[in-house]
Each structure stands twice: as structure tokens, then as C-alpha cells.
């Protein structure tokens, strides 16, 4: 019997790409499953989900703005309109299950589904749960988490440790290193560093690269530099004049970037960490310092404490990151050690585990 599933959430790649990975895994197990994604208008899910071949509806919803209190005047009206639209969408679609992956649109969709006694599933990627997920967790059917110790946020009986779903294109990289380097216009047999700070960008990391961009050529190092949106034009202008540097706002085919890279320098969002573990790359993490409960530092330290990665604090990036990048690029023994240890932490089939559990629960 055909199943209908709503997947709600988004806002960042860390929410969207696991959502798509779960949908793809369910589709593989139950090909006639029908999906409806619900996201937030103006957020990246409105572009990425259709690209993946799924239909999405957008809610006019936003979070509480702490920096400018006046911007919250329209918030109650937006919430009311969002709940009304959610009610209409859910009733019209008639889902057998609703999955929440985090982001503004998760709460109203799952809350309404719970009121209607529709089975709800939560995927919590981080080691510190978001407030809306904690509220939703009390009535959720099952909660999928990346790591142990999440009983402090959710009912223990509902928890299932699955790891974080990583896109199949990254789990099963088919492109060779040489092909990937050619895609970025870079040379073979040179140390290549992938620098990525998320979809919006990481100012501390980008400023370090911009300050030292002219030095990499003499060090025989080449870069794949994903700047993110903020100040992208200035960073692209700074980096694009150098033949050993590929620079752009966003990398659509991340599997190509991972295939080309010898070393990764990254923020420590849950999905970035999960992907880097799966592709087994030596990494330097620069955790975003303003993440809720400083969870990016917790994510990074989980690897650092096992000798599987290096860390540079955001406030130390300007004085430490460049020298640490260069030192790692020149130390092949350390690269090998980090690679061996991070390889033991990758979970490649989280999407299949989540998909199987959902289908078994709803009788799919």
C-alpha cells in the first residue's frame, strides 16, 4: 500500500541534505512512497529540495530576532498564518508519517501532526538538541540521534542512535581524485586543501585565507575555497587571480570537492563532521562559537579527543589557523594518523537505518 510522508524543516544544509538522504533511502525501500516537503520561504530548502526531485511548500515563518526587537512585530501574525497553512497542507495531503529535521518549519508541522495522532519522527543531528525538538520529543514516535547521551533532552525509550544521514553521492564517491582536480582547474600531485565555512560563510576562516592567499603558491599548496554568501564577491575577487586557488560561493557537487582534497578545513556542524568522517579526510575544525550551547565545539572535540582531528578556536583563527594548515600540509605522517583514526568514526548507512525504522513503524 502506498505511503505518504511529510518531511518538515530546513534553513541550512545541515538540515536539508539529511532530509533528502532520508527521503531517497525510503524511496529505495518503498518506491511508490509519495513525499511532501515543507520548508521556510526564502531559505535554501526552497531551491535544494526541488533540485533533488521533490515537491516543497514554503511557510512564511521566521525565528525570534534577538538583535533587532522591532523585527519581531510581525512574528505572531506569521506564526498564525503558518499554522493555518500547515493545517491545510496536512489535511489535504493526508500523511501516514511526518518527519522533522530541524529548522523553523519543523515545529508547526510536527505539532499539528501530533495533535492529529499522526506518527512523528525527529532527526536531531547535533549533540545539543534544539528547543523545538525537545518540546516535540515528548510526543514523538521515535527520535533518531547522532550520538549517545541524548537522554538529557529526550525520553530514553524513544531514542535510537543512528548517526547522521550522509548523501549517497558522498558515501559512494565515483569520481577519481585526478578527475575532481581537473573539475576545479587544479594540478595533480599537489597538496590540495578544501576550506568550507557553511552556506553563509565563516568570517574568521575566510579572513585568514584572504590575508594569506598570495602565500600558498610558494608553499606548493592549492585551495578549493568555498566562501559562503557573506562578503562573497570580495573573497572571490581576492582569490580568483591565483591559478592554484578555486574560489566560489557554494559547491553544488561536494563529492567532487572531497575527492580532490587531501585536507579539509571546516566549521564543525554535525553534517560537515559526519561527511568528513565518511570520506576519511584529515581535518582542522574551526567551530562556530555562537552555536547553541557551543555544540560545534562539542562536535569537534568528540573527534579531537580520539586523536582523529585538529581544532582551532574561532577567536584564535587569525593567529593560528594558517600556520596549522601549512604544518599539516607538510606532515604526511600526521595526515596518515588522522585519516586512519577518523575512518573508524564514519557511519555510511544512517539514512537506510532511519528509513527502515520509519517504514517498519508505520507498516510500510
matplotlib code that plots the C-alpha trace (Angstrom):
import matplotlib.pyplot as plt

x = [0.0, 1.4, 2.6, 2.5, 5.2, 5.8, 9.3, 9.5, 12.5, 15.5, 17.3, 20.8, 22.4, 22.8, 19.0, 18.2, 20.7, 19.9, 16.2, 16.8, 19.0, 16.2, 13.7, 15.9, 16.5, 12.8, 12.1, 14.7, 12.9, 9.4, 9.5, 5.8, 6.1, 4.8, 6.6, 5.7, 8.5, 7.5, 10.1, 10.5, 10.1, 13.3, 15.5, 17.8, 15.4, 13.1, 15.9, 17.7, 14.6, 13.2, 16.7, 16.6, 13.3, 10.8, 7.9, 8.1, 5.7, 7.0, 5.8, 6.2, 7.9, 11.0, 12.6, 12.8, 15.2, 17.3, 19.5, 16.6, 13.5, 11.4, 11.7, 9.6, 6.4, 5.1, 6.1, 2.7, 0.9, 3.4, 3.0, -0.8, -0.6, 1.9, -0.2, -3.3, -1.3, 0.2, -3.4, -4.5, -1.4, -1.5, -5.3, -5.1, -2.0, -3.1, 0.3, 1.0, 4.0, 5.7, 9.5, 11.1, 14.8, 15.1, 14.6, 11.8, 9.2, 9.6, 7.7, 4.3, 4.1, 5.0, 2.9, -0.2, 0.6, 0.9, -2.5, -4.0, -2.2, -0.1, 3.2, 6.0, 9.7, 12.6, 16.1, 18.4, 21.8, 23.6, 24.9, 22.8, 19.1, 17.2, 14.5, 11.6, 12.8, 12.9, 9.3, 8.2, 10.2, 7.7, 5.0, 7.2, 7.0, 10.8, 13.8, 16.9, 20.1, 23.8, 25.5, 24.9, 23.9, 20.8, 18.6, 19.1, 17.0, 14.5, 12.7, 15.2, 12.7, 12.1, 15.8, 17.7, 21.3, 21.7, 24.4, 23.7, 22.5, 25.1, 24.2, 24.8, 26.8, 29.3, 29.2, 29.7, 32.2, 32.7, 34.9, 38.7, 41.0, 42.5, 39.1, 38.0, 41.1, 40.5, 36.9, 38.3, 41.1, 43.8, 47.0, 47.7, 50.3, 50.0, 48.6, 45.0, 43.1, 39.3, 38.2, 34.5, 32.5, 28.9, 26.3, 26.6, 30.3, 32.7, 34.3, 37.2, 38.2, 37.6, 39.6, 42.6, 42.5, 42.2, 45.1, 47.4, 46.0, 49.3, 51.5, 50.0, 51.6, 55.2, 54.2, 53.1, 49.6, 46.4, 42.9, 39.3, 37.7, 34.0, 33.3, 29.6, 27.3, 28.6, 31.1, 31.4, 32.2, 35.2, 36.6, 36.1, 37.9, 40.8, 41.3, 40.4, 43.5, 45.7, 45.9, 46.3, 43.0, 39.5, 37.0, 33.2, 30.2, 28.9, 29.9, 27.0, 28.8, 30.5, 31.6, 34.0, 35.5, 36.0, 37.6, 40.0, 41.0, 43.9, 42.9, 39.6, 39.3, 35.7, 33.2, 32.0, 28.4, 27.0, 26.6, 30.1, 31.6, 29.6, 30.6, 34.3, 34.3, 32.7, 35.2, 38.1, 39.9, 42.4, 40.6, 41.1, 37.8, 37.1, 33.8, 31.3, 31.4, 27.8, 26.1, 23.5, 25.2, 28.5, 27.5, 30.0, 32.9, 31.4, 31.1, 34.7, 36.1, 34.4, 36.9, 39.8, 39.7, 40.1, 43.1, 41.0, 41.1, 42.7, 40.9, 41.5, 39.1, 37.4, 38.9, 42.4, 41.9, 43.7, 46.9, 46.8, 44.8, 47.2, 50.3, 48.3, 47.1, 50.6, 52.1, 49.5, 50.0, 53.7, 53.3, 52.3, 52.7, 50.1, 47.8, 48.0, 47.3, 44.3, 43.0, 43.2, 41.5, 38.7, 38.0, 36.8, 34.1, 32.3, 28.7, 27.8, 24.3, 22.4, 19.9, 19.0, 18.7, 16.3, 14.3, 13.9, 12.8, 10.2, 8.7, 8.6, 6.8, 4.1, 3.8, 5.4]
y = [0.0, 3.4, 5.6, 9.4, 11.1, 14.8, 16.0, 19.4, 21.6, 23.2, 26.5, 25.1, 22.3, 20.5, 20.1, 19.8, 17.3, 14.7, 15.2, 14.5, 11.5, 10.0, 10.6, 8.9, 5.9, 5.5, 5.7, 3.0, 0.7, 1.7, 3.2, 4.2, 6.4, 10.0, 12.9, 16.4, 18.7, 21.8, 24.5, 28.2, 30.7, 32.3, 29.6, 27.3, 24.3, 26.1, 25.6, 22.4, 20.2, 20.7, 20.1, 16.7, 16.0, 16.6, 19.0, 21.6, 24.0, 27.1, 28.8, 32.5, 31.9, 33.1, 32.8, 35.4, 38.2, 38.9, 41.6, 43.8, 43.5, 45.6, 43.0, 40.7, 42.8, 40.7, 37.4, 36.5, 37.1, 34.9, 32.1, 32.2, 32.2, 29.3, 27.2, 27.8, 26.8, 23.7, 22.6, 22.9, 21.2, 18.2, 17.7, 17.8, 15.5, 13.0, 11.7, 8.4, 9.9, 13.3, 13.6, 16.7, 17.5, 20.9, 24.5, 27.0, 24.9, 21.7, 22.9, 23.9, 20.9, 18.2, 19.9, 19.8, 16.2, 15.2, 16.8, 14.6, 11.5, 11.0, 9.2, 11.8, 11.2, 13.6, 13.6, 15.5, 15.9, 17.7, 16.7, 19.5, 19.3, 22.4, 23.8, 23.0, 19.4, 19.0, 20.2, 17.9, 14.9, 14.2, 13.2, 11.9, 8.3, 7.9, 10.2, 9.5, 10.9, 11.1, 10.3, 8.7, 10.7, 12.4, 11.2, 14.6, 16.0, 13.3, 10.3, 7.5, 4.9, 6.8, 7.3, 5.4, 6.2, 6.1, 8.7, 11.4, 10.6, 11.5, 12.0, 8.8, 10.8, 11.4, 7.9, 6.4, 8.8, 7.5, 10.3, 9.8, 12.4, 13.4, 13.9, 16.0, 18.2, 18.7, 19.8, 22.6, 23.5, 22.4, 20.4, 16.8, 15.8, 18.9, 19.1, 20.3, 21.9, 22.2, 25.2, 25.5, 27.5, 26.6, 28.2, 31.7, 31.5, 31.8, 35.3, 34.2, 31.4, 33.5, 36.4, 34.1, 32.7, 36.2, 37.5, 34.7, 33.9, 35.0, 32.7, 29.3, 29.3, 29.4, 26.7, 24.4, 24.2, 24.6, 25.5, 24.8, 27.7, 27.8, 31.3, 31.1, 34.0, 36.7, 39.1, 36.5, 39.0, 40.4, 37.0, 35.7, 38.8, 38.2, 34.6, 34.1, 35.8, 32.9, 29.8, 27.5, 28.7, 27.7, 30.0, 30.3, 31.0, 27.4, 23.9, 22.0, 18.7, 18.2, 14.7, 16.3, 18.6, 15.8, 13.6, 16.4, 17.3, 15.9, 18.0, 19.7, 22.9, 23.3, 24.5, 21.7, 21.5, 18.0, 17.2, 18.5, 16.4, 13.3, 13.8, 14.3, 11.1, 9.2, 10.5, 9.8, 13.2, 14.7, 17.8, 21.0, 22.2, 25.8, 25.6, 28.4, 30.0, 31.2, 27.9, 26.9, 25.5, 25.8, 22.4, 22.8, 22.7, 19.6, 18.0, 18.8, 17.7, 14.3, 13.7, 15.7, 13.6, 10.5, 11.9, 11.9, 15.7, 19.0, 22.1, 25.9, 28.1, 30.8, 33.6, 32.1, 31.6, 34.8, 33.9, 30.1, 28.7, 29.5, 28.0, 24.9, 24.4, 24.7, 22.4, 19.7, 20.0, 19.3, 16.5, 13.4, 11.2, 13.2, 13.2, 9.4, 9.1, 11.5, 9.7, 6.2, 7.4, 9.4, 6.5, 4.4, 7.1, 7.3, 5.9, 5.4, 3.8, 6.1, 7.0, 3.4, 2.7, 5.7, 4.8, 1.1, 2.1, 4.6, 2.1, -0.7, 1.6, 2.8, -0.6, 0.3]
z = [0.0, -1.0, 1.9, 2.1, 4.2, 5.0, 5.8, 7.5, 8.2, 6.6, 6.8, 6.4, 4.5, 7.8, 7.9, 4.2, 3.0, 5.7, 4.9, 1.2, 2.1, 4.3, 1.5, -1.0, 1.3, 1.9, -1.8, -2.4, 0.1, -0.9, -4.4, -4.5, -1.4, -2.0, -0.3, 0.5, 1.9, 4.0, 4.5, 5.2, 2.4, 1.3, 2.8, 0.8, 1.0, -1.5, -4.1, -3.0, -2.4, -6.0, -7.4, -5.7, -7.4, -4.6, -4.2, -1.4, 0.1, 1.9, 5.1, 5.7, 9.1, 10.9, 14.3, 17.1, 16.2, 19.3, 17.7, 16.5, 18.7, 16.2, 13.5, 15.7, 15.4, 12.5, 14.1, 15.8, 12.5, 10.6, 13.2, 12.9, 9.1, 9.2, 11.4, 9.2, 6.1, 7.9, 8.8, 5.2, 3.8, 6.3, 5.9, 2.1, 1.8, 4.5, 5.6, 7.2, 9.0, 9.5, 9.8, 11.4, 10.6, 12.4, 11.3, 11.6, 9.8, 11.8, 14.9, 13.5, 11.2, 13.8, 16.5, 14.3, 13.2, 16.9, 17.6, 14.9, 16.3, 13.1, 13.8, 14.1, 13.8, 14.7, 13.4, 15.8, 14.2, 17.0, 20.4, 21.9, 20.9, 19.7, 21.9, 19.5, 19.1, 22.9, 23.1, 20.2, 21.6, 24.4, 21.9, 19.1, 17.9, 17.6, 17.8, 15.8, 17.2, 16.1, 19.4, 22.8, 25.9, 24.5, 27.3, 28.9, 26.1, 25.1, 26.6, 26.6, 25.4, 22.2, 21.3, 18.5, 17.8, 14.0, 13.2, 10.7, 7.2, 4.6, 0.9, -1.2, -3.7, -0.8, 0.7, -2.8, -4.5, -8.0, -9.3, -9.1, -7.4, -10.8, -12.4, -9.4, -9.6, -13.3, -12.5, -10.3, -12.7, -10.3, -10.8, -10.0, -7.4, -5.2, -1.7, -2.0, 0.9, 0.9, 3.0, 3.7, 6.3, 5.5, 3.3, 4.8, 5.2, 8.2, 8.5, 10.7, 8.3, 5.1, 6.5, 7.2, 3.7, 2.2, 4.3, 3.2, -0.3, -2.0, 0.1, -1.0, -4.4, -3.0, -0.5, -3.4, -1.9, -3.8, -2.4, -3.1, -1.2, -0.6, 0.8, 1.6, 0.9, 3.2, 1.5, -1.2, -4.0, -2.2, -1.3, -4.9, -6.3, -3.8, -4.6, -8.3, -9.6, -8.4, -10.6, -7.6, -6.0, -7.0, -5.2, -5.3, -3.0, -2.9, -4.1, -5.5, -6.1, -2.7, -3.6, -6.2, -3.6, -1.1, -3.8, -4.8, -1.2, 0.8, 3.9, 4.9, 7.0, 8.1, 10.6, 12.9, 12.1, 12.7, 9.0, 8.0, 10.7, 9.6, 5.9, 6.7, 8.8, 5.9, 3.3, 5.8, 5.3, 7.8, 9.1, 11.1, 12.6, 13.5, 15.5, 15.1, 18.6, 18.7, 18.1, 20.7, 23.8, 21.8, 20.2, 17.3, 19.8, 21.4, 17.9, 17.1, 20.5, 20.0, 17.3, 18.7, 22.0, 19.9, 18.0, 14.8, 14.0, 14.9, 16.3, 16.2, 18.3, 16.3, 18.4, 17.7, 13.9, 12.8, 14.6, 14.4, 11.5, 8.6, 10.4, 11.4, 7.8, 6.4, 9.1, 8.4, 4.7, 5.2, 7.7, 5.8, 8.9, 10.8, 7.8, 7.8, 11.5, 11.4, 8.3, 10.0, 13.2, 11.5, 9.2, 12.2, 13.1, 9.8, 9.6, 6.0, 6.3, 8.7, 6.0, 5.5, 9.2, 9.7, 6.6, 7.6, 11.2, 9.9, 7.4, 9.9, 12.4, 10.0, 8.3, 5.0]

ax = plt.figure().add_subplot(projection="3d")
ax.plot(x, y, z, "-o")
ax.set_aspect("equal")
plt.show()
